[in-house]
Amino acid sequence: MRELVCVKDFEKYAASVLSKNALDYYKSGAGQETTLHNNRNAFSKLRIKPRFLTDVSKRDLSTTILGRKISMPIGISPTAMQRMAHPEGECANARAAATHGTVFILSTIATSSIEQIAEAAPNGLNWFQLYIYVDREVTRNLVRRAEKAGFKALVLTIDTPFFGLRLADVRNQFSLPPHLRFANFVGEKSTKINEKVEGSGLNKYVEKLFDPSLTWSDVKEGSGLNKYVEKLFDPSLTWSDVKWLQTITSLPIIIKGVLTKEDAEIAASLGVQGILVSNHGARQVDGVPASIEALPEIVNAVGDRVEVYLDGGVTDGTDVLKALALGAKMVFIGRPALWGLAYGGEEGVKKILSILKKEFDFALALTGCRNPQDITKSMVVHESYYSKL
């Protein structure tokens, strides 16, 4: 096999080795996947305006996030069930991020637990992505465990009263492979997921643990993951629940899933520490803006009151530069890290991060910048800028 030199190469490799169940879950988007494609296409419509004859002989890619220095403005977004891509899953991903000195965000519905991540990457800058469950005690326990394990922030996902309609998962009747489990709930008395359940996959243990009326006829109608979410997630959540979360933790809170200036302004008014502009990898509702399209109005709305980050569609170092020019403090990658896991576990993710870091370094130097702070808003314009000249 020829050497893999960019994220696209890793994606092609992953497609050749992952099971259809896992690959379709990782790569698919909601509905007809218009937003999924736009997450990438929107970056391609942005043009970089470089400046030359500046001294770029010495460059520093580091930045500061929530008061902590990281090696580069590229971190790893939360993605669920990473052990479908590699036996070490989230643990390998966290170690790779720690090696590179950047942020790793663990999903609530991970196949590695909070405690396993703390053991695997004790010196890593780990954040915990959180859902607020119908049973608030489940959420409270997750927060306590994250605090005890040394996680440095909570990333509250707000765009998920339930999961979007992902047609690939419906077609595949997606369920968690029988040898895996949602590790963050093992041993949790409030969920009893540590009980042995006969049969295979997520759907059966959801049937047993959470809804006595759920039958296999229900399960076979669609995605087992959606069944899980429907029984546990709380569609009645409001901004008051953010205030509740603030009362039970001293950790910084980042709001993930913001796509409008209105929601950004509310989040900032509540005193959260960060906003992650995200459309959930285009997996919730088709037709929403690409994350990079939504970014400028959110940055303009909150100013310097809140740090703003972005995920969705980032596959190249030039994407990082574009996002930072439009006001993001850093970007996060989800699927590219999964492709790295599928290729070679920890080493694969480290290579993905190294590639993106190198590409970003080249993008900086070749546009006249020595560090992320040199990137300015004027350096990036929409393609229509040139059609008007």
N, C-alpha and C positions, 0 to 999 in steps of 0.2 A: 504494500500500500504506500502510495506517495505520502510525503509528510503533510500533516494538517497545519495550515498556516493562518487560517482565519476562522471566525465563528461559523461561517457558512459551511466550511469543510467539516467541522465537528458535527453540525446539524445533519449533514448528509450521512456521516458515519453512524450517528445515533439512530437514524431512520433504518439503517441496515441491520441493526443488532437488537433493538428493543422489540418487545412483544407488541402486537397491534393494540392490545388493551392499554398498555402503558404509553406507547407513542401517541395514540390518538388523544389520550387524556392530557398529556403534556402539551401537545402542539395545537390543539383545537381552540376555537373561539366560540362565542355565542352566535346563534342564528345563522345567517348566511356568511358570516365571518368578514363582513365589510370593514368593520373597525379593526379586526385583526390585521388585515392587509394595510389599512391606513396607518396603523402604528409605525410601520416601516416606511410607507410611501410618503408620509408627511415629512420625515427627515430628508428624503430625497428632493423635496421641493424647497429646501432651505439652501441658500448660497452663502459661502464664506467669503468675506472680503479681507484678504490678507494684507498686512503691511510688511515692508521689507527694509533692508538696511538698518536693522536693529540688532544689537548684540544678543544672540541667543546661544552663546557658547556654553553657558552654565544655566541649567534648568532645574527646577524643583517642583515636582508634581504634588507635593503634600498640601493638605488643607486642614482646617479645624472644623469639627462637627460636634455640636453640643459641648464645646469646650475641650474636646479631645482631639489630638493630632492624629491624622491618618495619612497613609503613604500616598494616596491618590483619591480623587473624588469619584471612585467607582466601588460600589459595594454589592452585596448579594441579597436579592429580594427573597421574601418567603415564598416557597413553593411546597405544595403538599406531597407527602408520600414518596420521598426521594429514594427510598430503598427499592423501589421498582426499577430505578436506573442503575443502581450499584448496591451490593450488599452492605456497605458502610454508610450509604445515603448521606443524611444530614451531618453526620460526624465527620465524614471526609470533606464535605463542603465547608464546614466550620473551620477545620484545620487549615484548609487552603486559604481561607480568608485571613486567618490569624497569621499565617506565614507571610502574607502580603501586607499585613498591618492595616486591614480595613474592616468594615462592618459586615457581620453576618446576621441575617434576621431569620429566626426559627419560626416556622409555621405552627400554629396550634395543632393542626391535624397532620402532624409529622409522624414518620415512622421511627424516629429517634426521640427520646425524651429530653426534657429540659436538663435533667441531671446527667444524661449521657453526653450532651453537648458541653456542659460545664467540665466534665472529666476529659473529654476529647480535646477541647481547646480552652484550657483554664486561663490562658493569658490572652484569649481573643476578645475582641470588642463585640460582644453578642447582644442583640436586641431580641425581644420576644413579640411576635405578632399575635394579637389577641382578638377573639370574638367574645361578645357578651352573650352568654347562654341564657335560656329561659330560666334555668336554675342558677341564680346569681352566686350561690355558694360554689358552684363549679368554677366560675370565673374568678371568684375571690381566692380559691385554692391555687389556681394557676398563677395568679399574681404573686402570691406568697412564695410559691416554689421558685418563680423566676427571680424574685428578690434574693432569696436564700442562696440561689445558685450563682449569684453575681452578675446577672444580666443588667445592662446599663440603661435600658429604655424599654418602654412598651409601645408597640405599633398597633393601634386600634383600627381595625378595618371596619369602615362604616358603610360600604356599598353592598352589603350582603345580608339583607333580611332573609334571603334564601338564595341558593345558587341559580345562575342564569340557565337558559335552555341551551345546552351544548349537545348538538345533534349527534356528534360522533359518540358521545358517551351513551346516549339513548340507544343508538343502533347497536352498540357493543354490550348493552346492559351492564355498564361498567360496575365492577366491584373490586374491592381490595383483594389482591392475591391471598390465598388462605394461609400462607406462611408469614404474613405481615399483620401488624395491628397498629392502631393509633396509640403510639407509645406514651403520649402525655396523659393518657387516662388509665394506664395500667396501675392498679393499686389504689385508684381514687375511689373511696368508699361511696361517694355520691353517684358514681356511674356504674360501678361493679363490672367494668370491662375486663377485669382480671378473671372473671368466671369463665370456665371452659364452655364453649358453645359448639355443639355438633354441626357439621356441615362446613361449607366453604364460603369465605368472603365476608365482606362488610355487611351485605344485606341481611344475612341470617342473624348476626349478633345484634344488629339494630332491631330486628323483629323481636328478638327475645328480651332485649334490655329496655327498650324504650316505648314500644307500642304493642300491646298484646293483640290488637286487632289486625296488625299488619300480616299479610299472608304472602306466599310466593307468587300468587297471581298479581298482587300489587307490585312486588319487586320486579317481576318480569316486564312490567309496562315501561320501564325506563331505567335511568341511572340510579344505582344503589346509593351513590354519594348524595344525590339530591334527596333521597328518602331520609338519610341520616340528618341532613341539614334541616329538612322540614320539621323533624321531631325535636331538634335541640336548639336551633337558632331562634332568635326572638324578633319577629317582624314588627313588633310594637316599639322598638327602640326609638328614642328621640335624643336631642342634644342634652337633655337633663341626665341621661345615662352617662354622658361624658363627665358631667359634674360628679356623679356618683363614683365613677372610677377614680377621679382625682382625690376623693375622700379616703380611699382605701390603699393608696400607694404614694410614696414620695419619689418614685421614678419619673423621669421625663416622659411625657406622652406625645407621641406622633400620631396624627390622624391620617390614615391611609385611605385613598379612594376619592379624594376631592377633585372635582372637575369644573366647578364654577366659582366665580368670585364671591357669590352670595354665601356659599358654604365656607369658603376660605375666611371670609370676614367673621362669620359666627365662630369658627374655630379659634381665630386669633383673639376674639373678644373673651373667650373662655380661658385664655392664658395657657394654651397648649404650647409645647416647645417646638413642634415641627409639623409640617404638612407634606405628605407624600402625594404628589399629583400622579394619579394612576387610574386606569380604567380596568384594573384587575386582569391585565393581560388580554383585554378585549373579551373577557369570558362572562360578563354579566348581561349587558343588553347591547345588541348590535345597533349601530347608528350613532353612538356617542362619539365625541371628538377623540382623535388620537391624543395621547398624553402631551406630546410636544405642542399640539395646537392649543390645548387648554392652559398650558403653562404661563404664557405672558399675562393674561388677565388676572390670574391668581397672584402672581408676583406683584403686579401693580396694585392689587387690592390690599395686600398685607404689608407691603414695604419691608422694613427691617424688623417688624415686630416678631416675626416667626421665621425660622429657617425653612426653606422650601426645597424639596427634593423631587426627583422624577423617576418613574420606571415605566417600561412599555416601549418596545421597539428598538432598544439600544443594542446594536450589534457591531459597532465600529468605533474606533477612537474619535473619529470626526463627529459622531453623534454626541459624544461627551462634550466636545467643544461647543457644539450648537446649543445643547441644553444649558450649559453654563453661561453662554452669551445671552440667553433668553431669561436668565435669572435663577436657575437652579443652583443650589449649593453643592450638590453631588447627584449622581445617578445610581440606580440599582439595576442589576441584571437578574432575570429569573431563568428563562429557558436556556440561555447560553451556558449557565452553570450546570444545568441538567445534561446538556450535550457533553460537557466535559466529564461529568460523572459517568455517563454511559461509555465514554472512551477509555477512561482509566482511573476512575475514582478520584482520590485526592490529587494525584498527579495531573489528571485531566483538567480538573478545575483550576489548579495552579497555572497550567499552561494557558487556559482561557484568559485568566486574569493577566498573565504576562503579555499575551498578545494585545489585549485591549490597552494595557498600560503603555506598551511600545507604540501602538497606533496613536494614542493620545499624546504621547511625547513628541512624535513626529508632527502631529497636527499643530501642537503648540509652536514648535520651532519653525515650521514652514509657514506660519502666519504671523510671525514676529512677536511671539509671547515667550516669556521665560518661566511663567508659573500660572496657575489658574486665576490669580488675582489680576493678571494682565489682560485677561479676556474681557472685552467690553461689548455692550449691546449693539454698537454700530458695526460689529464685525460679522453679523449674520442678518441676512434679509431674505424675504420670500422671493421665489423666482419671478414673481410678477413685477418686482422692482426693476428688472432689466427690460421687461417688455414695454415699460413706460418711457424709457430713454429715447 
